[in-house]
């Protein structure tokens, strides 16, 4: 039997000094593929979906009716929703504001609290903090409790405390992020991919309105998706160029264990 020689360091050279301990969001920047799949165009789009899904979760919970995505000329993207807004008060254990907790702490957020969300679509407390870690800059603006507050981050690190910048009766969360060119090999968001995904989300979320705006050219382009018919309208959309066997799709809806089912 042939003896296989080990390559590199001998086993006895493997000691505690060889162990890497990554703190906070450093792990995300070191190995982005573990969190968003890749650092190419797919990973870039995944970042956008994570923020959009937070708005969808607010719609699931009954607090959001509109989500908009704007692609800006500087390569950044802005996602807005009119949900409840990220909490802006102090989280007792970390002594940080809700915004800073959500944006800088992995496995933090309302998705772990069954009283806040029945169901959720994103990475369950990992998504937006990963986006923050992988952004050259990210600005979170929250409308909540009659206040408008904002906080700026660079590569996951807060650039000062949360600031109150105005008052408003509106509620919602606005996230503007610039993907980090040191992380991503592709930096251009695909309008067509976004449009296709947002159309599907509109079909799957009865009555939720999605706005997609492309401000990257001299002639901005905008599309809106809203389908009160839900997945019934989706079936009709798929069958629009076919001869239907039935006059109308068979459609049922029910709530089971506090979760709505279509």
N, C-alpha and C positions, 0 to 999 in steps of 0.2 A: 504494500500500500504506500502510495506516495505521501510524503509529509508536506503539508501546506505551510509555507512560511508566512508569518504575519508581516504586513506592510506598515511602515511608519513607526510610531512610538511603541515600545514594549508595554505589555499590560501593566507592569509595575510602575510605569510612568504616568498612569492615569490616576490623578489624585484630585483633591478638592479644588486645587488651583485651576483645574480644567473645566470647572462648572461655571456656567454663565448665569447670572441672575439679572434679569431685565426688569426694571421698575416701571410701573404705570403704563403709559402708551408707547414706551420704547420698544416693547416686543412687537407691536403692530408695525412700526416703521422698519424693524429689522426683518420681519417675515410677513409682509402684507398678504402674500398668497394664502396664508393660514386663515385669514379673516375675510378676505373679499375674493378669493379664488385665484387672482392673478394681478399683475401690474400693467396689463395691456388694456386695450379698449373695453374688454369685458369687465375688468375690475373697475375701470373708470365709470362705466355705466352702473355697476353694482353700487357704487357710492351714492349715486343719485337716487337709485331705487330705495336705499335704506332710509333716506330722508322722506321720500314720497310715502313710503310705507308707514312712517310715523303718523302722517296725516290721515292715511287710510284707517289706521287703528283708531284715531279719534272719531272717524266717521262710523266705524263699527260700534263704538261706544255711544254714538248718538249725539256727538258734539261738533261735528265738522260737516259742512255742506259744499265747500269749494277748496280745491287745491290747484295752485298754479306753479308752473315751472318756466323760468325765463333763462334763455341762453344769451349771455352777454358778450359784447365784442372783445373784452379782455380775456376771454377764455373761461371765465367763472360761470357758475350757475346759481340761480336763486330759486329756492323752493318756499312757497308760502302756503299756509293753511289757516282757516278761520276756526280752528278748534279751541280748546280751553287755554292753550299756551303752556309752555313749560313752567312749572312752579318757580317762583322767584324769591320765596322766603328761604330762611336758613334751615338746612338739613341738620338735625341735632347731632348725629354721630360724627359727621365729618366737619361740622362747623362751616360748611361751604354753602353758597346759594344753590338752589335747585338747578339753575342753568349750568353752573360750573361742575356740579356733580354729574349731570347727564353728559356733558361734553368732554369730561376728562377722566371719568372712572369707568372701567370695564365692568360689565355685569351690574349696572346701576340703572334704575328707571322704574316706571310704573308697571312694566310688563310682568314683574314678579309679584305684584299685588293683585290678587283675584278680584278685589273690590273696585279696582280702577279700570281694568280691561277684561272683558269676557274672553276675547280672542285677540291675537295679534299676528302681524304679518312679517315683521322684520327679524333681526338677529337677537331679539329679546335682551335689550340692554347693552348690546355690543355695538350695534350699527352706527349710530351717530358719533360715538366717541372714536370709532375707527375712522370715520370720514374726517373728523377733526384732526386726528393724528397724521393723516395722509394728505392734509391740505397745507399749502404754503401759508394761506390765511383763511380764516373762517370768522364770520361775524354772525352772531345769534341775536336777533331782536325779538322780544316777546311783548305782546299786548295782553295784559292780565291785571285784574283788580283795579281798573281805571288808570293804570300806569303803562308807560312804554319804557322798557329797559333794554340795554344792549351790552354785549360783551364781545371783545375781540380776542382772537387766538391766533397764534402762529405755530405751525407744526405741532399742534396739540397743547401748547402752553399758553395760559392766559396772559394777555398783555395789559394787566391792570384789573381792578375789580369791576364788577357789574355797575353800570351807570344808569341812573334814571334820566331819560332825555325828553320826556313829555308826558302828556295825559291823553287818554282816549277811552271811549266807551266800547271800542272793539276788543275782540280777543283773537289770539292766534300766535303762531310762531313763524318767523321768517329766518331762513338760514341761507347765507350767501357764502359760497366756498370756492376757492381757487385751488384746483388740484396741484400737488407739488411736482414740479418737473424732475426733481431728484428721485422721485418714486416711480412715476408713470412713464411708460414708453410711448403712450398715445395720450394726447391732451384735448382731442376734439370730440365733443359730444355729437352723436348721430341724431339728427332731428327725426328721420324716418323710423329709427328704432324706438325712440321716445314716443312718437305718435302711435305706433302699433301697440306698444305696451300700455299706454294710457287709455287707448280705446278699449282694450281688454279689461282694464281695471274699472272703467266706467260701466261696461256691461255687467261686471261681477259685483258692482256696488250700486245698487238701484238708487237713482236720484242724485248721486254724488257727481258734481260737475268738475271737470278737469280742464284747465287752460294751459296751452303750450304756446309760448311766444319765443320766436327766434329773432333776436336783436343784433345778430352778427353781421348783417348786411345793411346797405343803405335803404332797402325796402323791407322792413320787418314783416315777418310772416307769423300768423297766429291761427291756431285751430282750437276748437272747443269740443269736448266730448261729454255727453250726458244722455243716459238712456233710462228713463223712468220704467221701461218694461223689463229691465234687468236681464237675466239670462234667457228669458223668453224672446226679448229683442235680439239677443246674440244669435239664437237659433235662426230667427228670421233674417238676420244679416248674413249668416253663412249660406242660407238657402235662397238668397235674393235672385240668383240667376238660374235657379233650378225649378222644376215643376214639383210643387209640394204634394205629398200623398194625403195630407190632412189639411183642412182649412186653417187650423191654428195649432201651434205646438202644445203638447200636453204639459201643463205647468202646475206644480204644487209647492206650497211653502208651509213651514211649520217651525215652531220653536221647541227644542229639546234640550233639557238640562240648562236652560237659560241661554242657549246658543241658537240663533236663527239659522234655519236651513232652507235652501231653495232647491 
